[in-house]
Amino acid sequence: MDHALDALPDDVAALRAELVLARSERLAAEEALRHKSASHSTLAAEYAVAQAKAAEDMAIIAHQKLVIEKLQRQIHGQTSERSARLTDQLEMTFEELEATATEAELLAEMAVSKATHVAGFTRSRPHTRLNFPEHLPRERVVVPGPTVCDCCGSDRLRKLSEDVTKTLESIPRTWKVIETVREKFSCRDCEKISQAPSPFHTIPRGWAGPSLIAMILFEKFGQHQPLNRQIERYALEGVPISLSTVADLVGASCLALAPLIRLVEAHTFKAERLHGDDTTVPVLAEGKTITGRIWGYVKDDKPFGGTSPPSAMFYYSRDRGGEHPQAHLIKFKGLFQADAYSGYGEIYKPGRSPGPILEAACWAHARRPFFIMADVEQNARRKAEGKKPSVLSPVAMEMVRRIDALFEIERGINGKSPEERHAVRQMLSKPIIDDLEPWMQDQKAKLPNGHDLRKALNYMLSRWHAFTLFLTDGRVCLSNNAAERALRGIALGRRNWTFCGSDRGGQRAAAMYSLIVTAKMNKIDPQIWLADILARIAEHPARRLDELLPWNWQPSTQNKTQAD
């Protein structure tokens, strides 16, 4: 420090010159930093605009294909069931691409707002005016106008005109148009015009009310009804809406709900124990249908008396590669209950960061092959139908009996604390397990290689540590049924929607399943909850967004009666 002071000149003019030089260097550095930040924002905005343009092009192409197919059907007629299915496929592809284009447009607008020299992007939508049917009842909601002039404070105001925003809203089985009126007033003293600010809308342009949006989202993702089937029903009820308009709504709504999805994700992966599973979903590819996957992760602490709210998180992938669950679980540490899928192998390796993941196997999954070989009732039905009965295995029947004894013990301790569960398992379950392993080894040695029963026994014995972890940790469940229940709705939905319209459609579906299944797990009606949070999320403080999560949610006054 002393050397630095000694190096400074004694002359005032020289000191002033050095100070001016230091300030200029600092200003130059700050300007360079601002320029670098602006350059980064510009590149991000240009990339977002390019993505939005590409998404718009894909939506336009899909729309033209759909129009061509419909025109051909009008000219030549429907030649087969396959042609009808092709039209359905094109409609579903178009709805997903239209929603994606709207989502990309909004992301581009947000990116452009942070840049200074990037032209904005607006989709070239058809100039079709959305006219609401005249027969729908109108509800006039008047926003109170100003009582004093915003300019001079005078109370001598006179009404000039009013702006009316029409929003289509849905009350179950009832349609109406809400006209939100904002009256304009001018001051008699200074002629200043005053008007109440425009209310927040869930989606841009605000043509649909939150209850209508919630109904469309829940029908599509919770009840697996594609948008083209929904709008057919709306038209029969006297409210025709175009497919592109509703698809726009879905894309914008999913983007608005994205912050809540991230909160559900963070809550889920903070769990002490997770259930994991996956299921297939057909995905439309170039001229064919491929098999994608939906991965589900469930947090449910109720079996071991935990008080943390349950939740579920879903992800979509185009294949079943092990890199997908490894990426999903990258921040998780604790117990993981799943099947013996080889793709999970990497996450169980010791020394893993941020911490170890312990494998807990599913006894219900292991029981199934033994049950098939010991199903007396099924064998009796086959015999009654004149079919050849399968050979019942005494070993399989004994294995089912022993596993059922373990599940009977579990039913008595469900919901107890980990300590209580551990004590009961040590006293009642451990003797069964201690006797079971040598018996299985003995039976396996008597069976030839390739025998189905030997394979079933080897499946368990090769993962014996994972199957017996429940004896030493009271938090472990005996089965992975929680994850299978969460995915059951998706498996049932495959019969209705046949396939995801695109990869982005699969990602959007997985995100919405996360919200809907989490609401159901917390004993909340997903549609009522979605309607309420969609009405509030636009003006809700970001720092208090967790108040809208299902386990914290309190219905607003207008929705409280319906929720009750």
Secondary structure, DSSP 8 states (H G I E B T S, - for coil): -HHHHHTS-S-HHHHHHHHHHHHHHHHHHHHHHHHHHHHHHHHHHHHHHHHHHHHHHHHHHHHHHHHHHHHHHHHH----HHHHHHHHHHHHHHHHHHHHHHHHHHHHHHHHHT-SS----------------TTS-EEEEEE---SS-TTT----EEEEEEEEEEEEEEETTEEEEEEEEEEEEEETTT--EEE------SSTT--B-HHHHHHHHIIIIIS---HHHHHHHHHHTT----HHHHHHHHHHHHHHTHHHHHHHHHHHTT-SEEEEEEEEEEEEETTEEEEEEEEEEEE--GGGT--S--EEEEEEESS--THHHHHHTTT--EEEE----GGGGGGG-TT-SS--EEEE--HHHHHHHHHHTT-HHHHHHHHHTT-------HHHHHHHHHHHHHHHHHHHHTTS-HHHHHHHIIIIIHHHHHHHHHHHHHHHHTS-TT-HHHHHHHHHHTTHHHHHGGGT-TT--S--HHHHHHHHHHHHHHHHH-SBSSHHHHHHHHHHHHHHHHHHHTT--HHHHHHHHHHHTTTS-GGGGGGGSTTT----HHHHHHH-
